[in-house]
C-alpha cells in the first residue's frame, strides 16, 4: 500500500498532470470517435459506442477493440468467379407468390447466389428427427461430407457424429468439419479420432492472442449450420450439435426446426460451405477443385428455393432485407417464429404496418429464452406490436429455438438467423427461401400446433414498474449492441 501511495503522490506532483490527462482524453475521444462516426452505421448504435468511450476512458477503447463492429474483406473476386462457375442457373420464373420474382431478384442482387430448385424438402422438427436422418445419410456417403456448425459439444450427440465421420473417413470419404472457435465447446483433442482417420478440421475465427494490434474477431462468428453430403443432400436450419437439442436426452431440450434438402439447391449450400472453408483455412485451390468435381445434377425440381447468406463481409444484410421485403409483400398473413426478437426500425415498421393494414400477423417467441437480457429487450417491443394488432404468443414448455417466417400461402423462410441485430449484422448466417404452397401448408400446420403450448400475450396485462417495465426499458437501450 505504501508503494501505491508513493506512486500516486509522485504522479500528482507532475506539473500540469490534470491538463495533460484532459488533453489525452480529448484526443482519445476525437480520434477514435471520429473513426467510429466515419463507419456510417445506425445513429443509435454509433451514439451508444461514443457514450461508452466517453464514460469509460481507455477501458471503452479495449471493449470496442474486442467487441466493436467490424467489416470482413474476403476475396471477392475469387468468390465471384466461384459463384459464376458453380451457381449459374436459368432465370427464376414467376413462382407461386405474386411477388416471388421480385424477391428472387432481391436475393440474387444482395447475395450473388442465383435462385434454384429442390426435388425434395423435409422439415425436421426437433433433434431426434434431424440427428437420425443425418447419421443415416452420412453412413451412405461415398465421396465427401462437409459440415459447418456454430456449436459442437463433446457430449453424446457430438461423440456419435464424430465417430460416424471418422468411420467414413477411414473408408476413404473426404470429411471436412468447420466449427466456430468460440461457439464450439469441443477442443481439438476431442476430434483426434476423426483426424487420425484422415478427416480435416478447421476453426472459424480463432482468437489471435499475442496480436493485440490486430482487432480480434470475438464478435464475428459463423452461426451457420450446414452439412453437404456427396453434393446431393444438404442440411441447414437452426440446430447445432449438442444434447441440449435432443428431446430423447431430456425434457428441457430445445424445440427447433431443421431442413433436409435434395436437388439443385444443394450446390448453393455447397458453395457457401466451400467459401467459408477456403476463408478459414486459406486453401485457395479448394474452391476450384470442388467446382470441377461438382456432380452434374441440373434437373430442376418442383420446389422454388433460394439460398440467402449474410454476414459482416457484406453491407447488404441480405437476410434482414428479405425478411422485411417478404413482410411488405404479404397479402393475407405473416407468421413468424424466433427465439430472439430484437428488431430494428425497418422490421418493426414492416410488422406493425402489416398488422395495421388488417393482415393476420402472428409472432411466436419463447416465454423465457436462454438469455434474460434478450427476453427483456424483446418484451419492450410488445406494446407497439399489440397496439398495431400483432398477435404475440409465448411458447412455454421448453426453449423455442426455431427460426421461420411464413408469408401468405406460398413463402417460407427457414434458416439459422434470429430476428435480431446480431444475426442480421454480426454473424455469418444462412437461410433458405421457399416459394411453394406445399411447404407453406406444412409450416402453417406446425405453427398452429405450437400455439397449443403458447398462451397469447394480452393487451392491458399487469406490468409492474420495477419487475417488468423498467428492466425491459433498460434492456432495450442495449438493443443495438445485442
C-alpha positions, -999 to +999 in steps of 0.1 A: +000+000+000+029+024+008+043+018-027+010+026-044+005+057-022+040+069-031+035+063-068+002+082-067+017+111-049+045+111-075+020+113-103+002+142-086+035+161-083+039+161-121+033+197-133+000+202-151-009+165-149-046+173-149-043+193-180-023+165-197-049+139-187-078+161-200-059+167-233-052+130-237-089+122-230-100+148-256-076+135-282-087+099-275-124+109-280-116+130-311-096+104-329-114+072-320-148+089-320-142+103-355-132+069-368-164+054-354-185+081-369-169+075-403-182+039-401-217+054-410-237+029-390-271+034-374-270+066-353-283+049-322-255+023-323-229+049-331-241+071-302-240+041-278-204+034-286-194+071-284-211+073-250-193+042-238-160+055-249-166+088-231-177+073-198-151+046-198-118+062-209-093+037-224-113+008-210-140+018-235-114+015-262-105-020-251-141-030-252-146-015-287-114-031-299-127-066-290-164-063-295-170-033-317-185-036-352-161-047-380-162-055-416-145-086-431-130-082-465-129-116-481-115-123-515-145-110-535-131-116-570-123-153-562-158-157-546-174-141-576-156-164-600-165-195-580-202-184-579-202-179-617-188-215-622-208-233-596-241-213-592-251-202-627-286-212-635-315-201-657-337-171-647-362-177-619-398-178-632-428-160-617-434-186-589-465-192-569-465-160-549-473-128-569-441-111-557-418-142-560-399-129-590-392-096-573-380-113-541-358-136-562-341-106-579-335-090-545-320-122-531-297-125-561-286-089-561-278-090-523-260-123-522-247-132-556-264-166-554-289-173-582-323-188-574-326-226-576-350-255-571-353-286-549-365-320-556-372-329-520-376-308-489-382-322-455-390-302-424-372-319-394-388-310-361-366-314-330-332-331-326-342-368-328-356-364-364-325-344-375-298-365-359-313-398-370-316-387-406-282-370-406-264-401-393-281-423-418-272-401-447-236-398-435-233-436-433-242-438-470-217-411-481-192-422-508-174-390-519-174-363-492-191-349-461-188-312-454-200-298-421-201-263-406-215-256-371-216-228-346-219-251-315-204-286-314-204-301-279-183-331-268-213-349-254-233-379-265-246-362-297-212-348-306-195-381-300-219-400-321-214-377-350-176-376-346-175-414-347-197-416-377-175-391-396-143-410-385-158-442-399-165-426-433-130-410-433-114-445-428-135-457-457-119-431-480-146-404-478-133-368-477-145-353-444-142-316-436-155-301-404-156-264-398-166-252-363-167-218-347-138-212-324-159-196-297-193-212-301-179-248-300-173-264-267-152-293-281-114-289-281-091-302-308-083-333-288-119-344-289-117-345-327-084-365-327-101-398-337-115-380-368-081-365-376-064-399-371-089-414-396-079-388-422-106-362-417-099-325-417-108-299-390-107-261-392-117-234-367-136-203-378-121-170-364-099-183-337-088-157-311-055-142-321-037-140-287-005-121-288-015-099-317-032-071-298-026-046-326-049-066-348-086-064-339-099-098-327-130-113-342-146-121-309-179-107-320-180-121-356-190-157-355-202-183-380-237-191-368-244-212-399-254-249-397-246-266-430-240-302-439-234-313-476-231-350-484-217-361-518-230-328-533-265-345-533-280-340-499-278-309-476-289-300-441-294-265-427-316-247-402-314-239-365-300-270-348-264-273-335-246-304-324-255-308-287-275-329-263-295-298-255-313-302-288-322-339-285-355-344-268-346-381-262-320-370-237-340-346-216-374-329-213-358-295-214-343-300-249-348-271-273-378-270-296-362-265-331-365-268-368-341-280-395-342-288-432-331-318-453-327-309-490-321-326-523-317-311-558-301-280-573-302-260-541-276-284-526-250-269-548-257-234-534-252-246-499-221-265-510-207-232-524-214-214-491-195-240-471-167-240-496-162-203-494-162-205-456-137-234-456-114-216-481-116-184-460-109-202-427-081-224-440-065-201-467-068-230-491-075-211-523-073-242-545-101-258-526-129-238-544-118-246-579-114-283-571-149-286-557-163-267-586-146-291-610-158-322-592-193-310-585-218-336-597-239-329-627-274-325-612-290-299-633-325-313-635-348-287-619-371-298-591-407-287-584-399-265-554-386-230-559-357-224-534-332-196-529-302-197-505-295-165-487-263-156-469-254-126-448-225-115-426-200-087-418-183-094-452-212-077-469-231-044-462-263-057-478-278-075-448-294-099-473-314-120-448-326-089-430-337-073-463-355-105-473-374-106-440-386-070-444-393-073-481-413-105-477-434-090-449-441-060-471-451-083-499-477-101-477-513-100-488-530-121-461-507-133-433-473-131-417-464-157-391-430-156-375-411-178-351-379-167-335-361-173-302-345-138-301-367-109-311-347-076-311-360-058-343-346-027-359-368+002-371-374-012-406-385-046-392-408-030-367-423-008-393-430-037-416-447-058-389-468-030-375-478-018-409-489-053-420-510-057-388-525-022-390-535-029-426-556-059-414-533-088-422-530-118-398-497-111-382-485-135-355-453-137-336-442-168-317-414-164-292-402-183-261-416-174-228-381-175-214-351-177-237-316-187-227-307-150-224-326-130-197-314-097-213-327-106-247-360-118-232-364-084-215-354-065-246-379-084-267-408-077-244-401-040-246-414-041-282-446-059-274-466-028-266-462-012-300-468-046-317-500-053-297-513-018-303-509-023-341-528-056-339-499-082-339-509-114-321-480-125-298-476-159-283-451-171-258-441-208-261-436-223-226-428-260-223-392-256-233-368-232-250-381-224-285-352-222-309-369-223-343-363-195-369-390-193-395-412-169-414-445-178-433-460-153-456-494-159-472-498-195-486-466-197-505-435-181-490-414-198-463-381-187-449-361-211-427-325-209-415-300-201-388-308-163-385-326-150-355-347-118-358-322-095-341-293-072-348-266-098-341-279-122-367-286-095-393-253-077-390-226-095-370-230-132-375-224-152-407-259-167-413-276-188-439-313-192-447-334-207-475-365-190-490-391-213-505-419-204-528-441-234-526-477-239-513-470-274-500-441-264-478-462-234-467-490-257-457-466-278-436-452-247-419-487-234-411-497-267-395-465-267-375-471-232-363-507-238-353-496-269-334-472-248-314-499-224-303-514-251-281-484-246-258-481-209-263-505-186-244-513-154-262-500-121-247-529-098-239-530-060-241-536-043-207-518-071-188-504-061-154-468-048-159-451-039-125-427-010-128-397-025-111-402-061-122-412-056-158-414-021-174-382-007-161-359-037-167-374-041-202-368-004-209-332-006-197-326-038-217-339-021-248-312+005-245-287-022-253-307-035-283-283-021-310-255-040-292-272-073-287 
